[in-house]
């Protein structure tokens, strides 16, 4: 993730639901965007140009510009889908590593749990960076998107240590590498 001197911000999450191709990968796409984009339209123009040549990427790119525009692009090798926050009923978009236009199987648990948390924050007038950092980004949930109580004071599996639970399907899972609020 990053923000450039023009107030253009971008972050990505890898998804396995879309088909990749050859060409620039996630890091190269982000480096180009931060070095060259001022608006979301600039980023979309770049995606249009690389649709022709191809990209070695399968990711959700969230972008925000200094004109208060926000969008998420589900991006594959030679195609993408754009979702504008202003077109959503509550003014926000949720993804994780789940895509609407892919197979819809990877990351669905994380998407469901994030959707429930963000919806609660929005309804309770607490959708802000504090709630995101304290609760959403530190959330642990199971395969059914139900939260684990933390600290866990029981033994869930015969083979596990006391207080251990798997994080494969949690928002704060075993392969998450970072979290940010822009």
Beta strands, then each sheet from edge to edge (+ up, - down):
strand 1: 2-3
strand 2: 9-14
strand 3: 59-64
strand 4: 70-75
strand 5: 80-84
sheet 1: 1+ 2- 3+ 4- 5+
end
